[in-house]
Every structure is written in structure tokens, then in C-alpha cells.
Amino acid sequence: MAKKEGSSAVTDDLKDDQEPEKAEQVEKQPKERVEAKDSDYSAATIDVLEGLEAVRRRPGMYIGSTGPKGLHHLVWEIVDNAVDEALAGFCTRIEVTVNEDNSVTVLDNGRGIPTDIVEKTGKSAVETVFTVLHAGGKFGGGGYKVSGGLHGVGASVVNALSEKLEVEVHRNGKIHKQVYRRGDADGGLTIVGDSDYRGTKVTFWPDNEIFHDINEDNERELIVIQFDILINRLREMAFLNKGLCMVLTDMREMEDGKPKSLTFHYEGGIASFVEYINDTRTALHKPPLYFELEKDDVVVECALQWTDMYSESIFTFVNNISTSDGGTHLTGFRNALTRVINDYARQQNLIKESEANFTGEDAREGLTAIVSVKVSEPQFEGQTKERLGNREVQGIVQAVTTEKLKDWLELNPKESKNIIQKAVLARQAREQAQKARQLVRRQSALENSSLPGKLADCSDRDPGRCEIYLVEGDSAGGSAKMGRNRDFQAILPLRGKILNVERVQPTRIYENAEVQAMIQALGLTVKEDDEETGGKSTGLLRPNAVNLDLAKIRYHKVVIMTDADVDGSHIRTLLLTFFFRYARPLVERGYVYIAMPPLYKVEKGKRTEYCYNEHKLEAILAEMGEKAVVQRFKGLGEMMPEQLWDTTMNPETRTLKQVTVEDATEAEHIFDLLMGESVGPRREFIESNSYLASLDV
């Protein structure tokens, strides 16, 4: 989402022959403190929110945001409830339909929500589930052994944030129906007919008073459910629940006279998931290694396959919830894998006695794996459910992985040898990268500086206040240096197109001047932590590494600023590929942004307007009338320093797009598809999506 930001920075007039000294920022004086009185705080100041009023008052506390992400979260909550029925063994098919009026219907063939009265609430179980927070079968009542969802508050939160919601329960031969409006029941639960079907049907209309986005002109705009966003999540759920059929239909779009519809159904489960991720890569063995085992009430399910890639791609899940920060299940898996690979290599004399063990990074290079566990009482660190904390799970996953991987290696000697050879090559590349990094360090020491010479740094040293612009070309870099605020804005010009890191060994990034300049300027370093298997991490930047030392990052805003043409888009894509592969924690923390320079300058008389899109240009021309002069900016170098500051760098007036990763597995697949070696799949993707291209010809 594009956002504008405020700042108190001001600028002086610019001189032609020198970089400007910005006027000092005005110190914000603290407001005069108001003496508090005990009488100001009494029982009368305590606000009690009844029912679901708290959800409507503070929706972000429950779904994260009221933008596109929060809107789609409503769908996930209802779908998660249906998937819980599948996890319990009672549901085999879930249908998600986006209706013509942008409402959403979720239909499952589970048991159907109970319709009898709940003693604690005096209401039917249906009404209790949809109107009472923390009500349902997920809180120790025996309804579900394992479950996902947003802390168990899904259905009631969706109801609270919907203009209208209808639920139909097909149970015991009857159809039970109830309607709600903005969280409140509009009548009771009634029987409206007979049915030989079993399951639950929920239709909801998201409340437009709550959900909205802000466009590039800082205007509020309506948002609707996006079909493509639903595709990725429902496909993932089908992969994670072997045999579950997920049907997605969009009644707003017709294909050959029928509504657009997709079906996801994978009997191979997460093994099919690994094959999907690797469909543009060359696998070292087929099919993927797959195993599933229940131990001490924890179900461990893993699928793994080594490829010729240089990056590792490991995705973990707990009760179908993605744990992007890993946790004890990931630690157990990694420990087992490193130990088993080393033990097998030594038993088969594939590494010499005098040679050190493979590090975990060596053993995992090129590995794609899905680690999915089912835990009855998962403990998550933080409220985002992104890191599993159950200590007992680590030992269980480690024991199961050790047993199954050891057996597979012994039964598949040819494939096992290829995997060991891959680890040997990874170790050699790592040693070369260490030498290259040491050379860079020695050169920096001789130059008496660890920062690249072309970096125009800022004077502030607080990363939270500092930002760096990665600028395309020396010409634009010169304008940016002259137009910036030197207190908190740094400029790093990049010459030409940087290395495509998706296609090269990790050692190459330390040999490329432009990439090395970024690494030094940003302060990208890796924690050299001891591994639990006895080795030590290398401290080198490696693809998809999670142990980036965020404490040493020099700027908490990294802004990519390129020209608005094809070359600029390519350079931006190459930079995003680098950040996704080698500095993903920066993206996940929200540190990476894309600058949005204007496309047009419109002048008439003394009036000047900048337009960032065609829509704005048309509106301005209609307002100004004839004799308006339009200038199309083809490159940043065409802009004067004052213009660049006013339109693209001034925090009070600029528009930045924050880069986020909504779906890690799909992002992994897309980067590999578009930036990897395989030409055929990339051509097919481009041809299939060419209608979305915006051409500047």
C-alpha cells in the first residue's frame, strides 16, 4: 500500500556548484505539562464495550488492519473453521465463492455447527459462535483435537466486521438459518427446510464503513476481495491437508459463459507442495522424500527434495498455520538433517577423515522442504503465531526426521551420493566466499573505511531515523545528493544493472562491486552463532538465511529509487531479488520501500502540478484547460534537485510503497520463476499474464 509520511524537514535554495546545507530542523518543543487531578480518573471514565462493539471499535487488534490484508483475513477465518472440520476427519470439500455483489460464501461438508442451546449463554450454539468472542469448539471442550484460526475468535470477528452475515447449518435433516447485521442477531435461529446434506454455509458482506485503502493521492477508496489472493492461500491449504478438495469460484468474472472457477485437490499433500515449488528447478532425486509419523500425540509430516539451487527453501507449519519465524519444529528438523547427512557421508567415506563436518548451511543448500506438525496445545511466541515455542516438539521432530532420513539415504545410495556431492560443492563455495570477504575486509582496512567511497552518508547515526536511497545511475545520484536532507538521508548511486543473485553461487555476491557496496553501506552481517550440532555458522550472507544481525543495520528505511522505464523496472526487480534472497528480514521488518517519482509535470502560468499516474494527469489537464504544458519525466536525472526533493524525497509530500511478503511460499515460487534459469516456465507465465502489463511505448 502506498503511504505518505510527515517530517519537519525544510530546505534552503540550492546553489549550482555545491551540495546544499539544509536548514536545521525546528526543534519540537514539549507541550506544557497539564497537572493531573485524582478526580479526573474515576469509575465514570471506565468504558465497557458490550458484545462485539470492541471489535468494531478497534478492528486492527483482531485482524491486523482495515486494508486489503484485513479484508481477506475475514475469508481466512471462515475457511479455517471449515478446515478444522477436515483436520478432525469430518470434512472433505470446501467451496469458496466470491459473489457478484462482492460478498463471500464458504460452504463445507463437515458436521455442521451444533444448533442446540449452550447453557452458559442461553443461546443456540450457532448464535454463540457468531456473537461471543472466544466461543467455539477450540477451547478444551472436546470439539477439536487440533485447530488453527486467529486465536479462536474467527467467526464472531467476521460477523462483527460485516454489514450482514447469513449462516445456514445443514444438520440432522434440517436447514437452520440465522441472519446478523453488524454483529447483532436479526432474529433467532429458525428451521427453513429439510436437507439431506450435511455442513455449514456462511455468507458475509464486509462492512464498507470499516474496510478501505488509501490511494496514491491520499484518498480513501473502496476495496474488494481479490481472486488472485484467494488462489494462493486456498492452494496452500489443499497442499497441507492431503485429499481435501478446495473449490474457488468468482461469480464476477465469466469464462466461456461460466463463472471463473479453480479446484485444488492434492492426494500427495505436502509432497505435491514441494514438487510445485520446485517445478522450475532441477531436482537431484524424484519423487520427494515424504514421511508422516505420530509420536507422543504430535503428528510430524515432512516432505523434502534437494535441487541444483544455491538457496534453501524450508517452510514450516503448525496446525496449518504458517510459522515464518520457525521455532522448535524447525530446530529439530535442521539438527537431525545436519547430523544424519554428516554421519552418512563419513560412513560411506564421501568426506575424508581430515576434513571438517559439513555445516548446516552446506547440508541444506538446494533443499526444498515442508515441515508440518499437528499439536493439540501449541504455544506460540508472540501474538502473531509465527514461532512455535513447545520444547517437546523439537525432540519429537528430531527423532522422527533422524529415523526416516537415515533409512531413506541407506535405501537410495545413488541419490544420496548426489546430495553429499552437492554439500561438498557448497562447502567449497563457502570457503571461496570467506576468502573473498576477507579480501574485501583487508581492502577496507587499507582504505581506512568500511563504507563504500561513493556513499554519501547522513550525519545522524540512529538507524531508526536514517534512510538510504539506492539510486539508479550517477546522474540521478548527483541530483539526489544535492536535493536530500543530509541530516537523515544517505545516497548510494548504483551503476547499471546489479548481479542477478538468483542465478549465481553465493560467493559471487562478494565479487560484485555494486552488491558489495550495498552490503557495506547497509551493514548487512550475519550472526556467527554456534549451531546445536556442534558446528559454527559461517557468518556469510547466504540465500534465505534468517540469522541476519538486525542490530547492525545502519538504516531502517531502504528506498529503491529507479527510473520509470523498462530498465528502471528491471533494476528494481534485481534489487528486490537481492533483498528477498539475502536480506529477507529487512523486508519482513518493513524496512524496504520503493520511491514513487512523478511521471509528469504540468505547468500553466505560475501553477505547477506533478502527476504520478495517467488518471491524475487527465484530472489536472481537465482542470487547467488549454495551454497547459506537459513534461514527461523519462529519468530521475532529468529532474532538478529541488524537484526531486519536493516530489520524491521530502517526507511531507512523497509517496513510498512499502515492500511486504504476504505469502512466502508463493513469493519463493515467483522469484524462482521470473529470475531463475528455466526459460520455458517464464515464457509461459509472461504469455499468460501479458494482459496485465502496462507498456510505455
Disulfide bonds with the S-S distance in Angstrom:
none
